[in-house]
Amino acid sequence: MSKIGLIIKREYTTRIRKKSFIIMTILGPLLFAGLLFGTVWITLNDQQTYTVLISDPYGLVSEYRGEQDSTLVPRFPDQFKDNENVIYGFTEKTKKPEELKEGFYNIMIELDEITINDGKCNMYFDNFPSENIQGKLKNDLQESLERFRVVDSLKLDYEKYKRAKLDVSFAEININKLGEEDHTQERAVIGFVFAILIYMFIFMYGVQVMRGVLEEKTNRIVEVMISSVKPFQLMMGKVVGIGLVGLTQFLIWVILSAVLATFGLNYFESHLVNGAAVLENGAVVANGVNQAAMAQSLMNNEAINWIFLINWPLMVGMFIFFFIGGFLLYASLFAAIGAAVDSDSDTQQFMLPVTLPLVFSYIVSAMLITNPESPIGNFFSIFPLTSPITIMVKTAIGNISVLHLISAMAALIVAFLFFIWLGAKIYRVGILSYGKKVSYKDLWKWIRQKN
Amino acid sequence: MKYAIQAEGINKTYGKYQALTNVSIDIPEGKIFGLLGPNGAGKTTFIRILNQIIEPDNGLIKFYGNPLQRSHVEDIGYLPEERGLYKKMKVGEQCVYLAQMKGMKEKDALAELKMWFEKFEIQEWWNKTVEDLSKGMAQKIQFITTVVHKPKLLILDEPFSGFDPINAELIRNEMLRLRDEGTTIVLSTHDMGSVESLCDNIALINRSHVILSGSVAEVRDSFRTKTYTLKFEGTLLEFTIALGARFELMSNELINDIHTVTVRIKPEFKLNDLLKQIIPVVDILSAEENVPSMHDIFVQSVLSFNEAQA
């Protein structure tokens, strides 16, 4: 075996055998799946029950049950239905918000005479209700107030109004792909998941490269090593070895996740039907990863078809290419940092310029979910320091030309060759420099220094 | 004479800092060569150039007669001053790995290492991790990994630092044995005692220049002052008269009726001439030449070079 092969083998086997690797490899997908399904589950199973008092002095939405009965009920019996999370009550008095603390109710909604005109009302709460709950409350109020306006003020027949009423929604169709719905946002979310994976991978294993180099330096083994191999071989052996560890871990994750996902989907198919009612009413959660929409889509085979709109062979190919390219680029920078400093605590000052573009590309990727055609996204999916992460979202959406892809790949190849060269220049001087706090000026000197 | 290393006109600069200036050093084959010099003089730079860790700006290095090239790293064993091991790795595994780095096959490395582990009686360390070893134990392992591939040239930078006297003796004996078997050894050290007892030749580097080089005997010879220390019983007056003009009394001391004196002899005379003069007048107890120690030579050379530069 060649010497660089031996170095790769050592880096790989010592890490694969570590307890922490084995634990992370098994726990990783469990944690990830737990996180994903956990959030969906929590959204669907909001355990808390809210008792909601509607203060309605003008009788907009409530009325007495009968002449002798002083109990207030909804004006229209099919509205303000209680469920396991919300129990309604009505009053015609205006209550002081403080009274809420002692009483049965924990939310009070105050309708006043203007509410019927502008739809605005105060909601007093002790615990802020979830988006789902708020969605149901708004929905119930809106329908009821609407009915009041239609029937009482406009003297129209409500059934006729309902038939006349129309909800507008877009079926998104790209003119370049006529005949199919686009589902851009859902696809962007899938792309974002891939982007996060690359982001995590670069960070976790990039830092491992840095630690590994630093360890060799502080252990003082490095001078013995480079009396046998060239510094470049030692650096690349470490980068490749650790990269392979990451790929191994990733592959195991994919397999374990596939198994877990099969179980998970079965679970959701049998349990989600209950949650459907909540979702119907619940407002769509607009926090980047659109869990409600995803869960809804998962339940319904027709809705899940958009997954196949993604060009999967291209997606997987791009993923592997940018996964490896991005790692090589950043790992050589992390290796240079590890070589330049004497201790873990000194790494901070050099970490910032390396992590900044990484974090930035994460932000741009998240932005692309809501604004897929943004020109900023076009630029950052070619710019090699951000492309490995950002391009995954663009590829998933599919609004990317072949020229764009090729430019991004070419730019990445040029960039990682450049950064490996740059990293190696710093590395080869850094590993033999002890005891002096290194500045950016020193790094520049090292880059220009002959061997 | 055959040379393991012939370095000619080596210059090396780091930015504006001149680490080596026109350094020429010849290291004879099969000898122990002392590379001496104060801290920061350029010794480590020279050693790193021999190991091809760094390249000289110019100059030529021959390794056993051929220009130094990459494949020669497998013929060199290097124990740096700043040395260490992979802490989390098992001792045996690590030794095999480092031997493979020097081009050994795994099978050969195992056989050779077994021999060394038996010799040093450390077989039970094979499966320990390095972090469980004491400093002295780790140093033995480092020495083994430096010599396991039977290098033609062994470069040892302060090999004795951190060793207890027993282990230092062990290493010293191994060095002598390896030399007798034909290995050339470069010993870089501040310990002048080990230079005197081990080295056949030396070079002294100071402020990037070689300021002194040659065989230990030659170097010492050139620093001889022709002063002798004599002990005798008798009177100092008679002794002084007997010296005459050819011999100069440098110092004297009287303890328990025994005089200890230092006498300088003019270059054209010998100790015998002195003895002829004084034997009739005093009872001589001992007579000994004051040979300069390597320590004195080191200090004297460095100081006078620095003065000349200033």
Interface residues (C-beta under 8 A of the other chain):
Chain A: M1 K3 L6 R10 T14 E215 E216 N219 R220 I221 E223 V224 M225 I226 S227 S228 V229 L432 Y434 K445 Q449 K450 N451
Chain B: Y14 G15 R48 N51 Q52 I53 I54 E55 D57 V73 E74 I76 Y78 L79 P80 E82 R83 G84 L85 Y86 K87 K88 M89 Y97 L98 Q100 M101 K102 Q142 T145
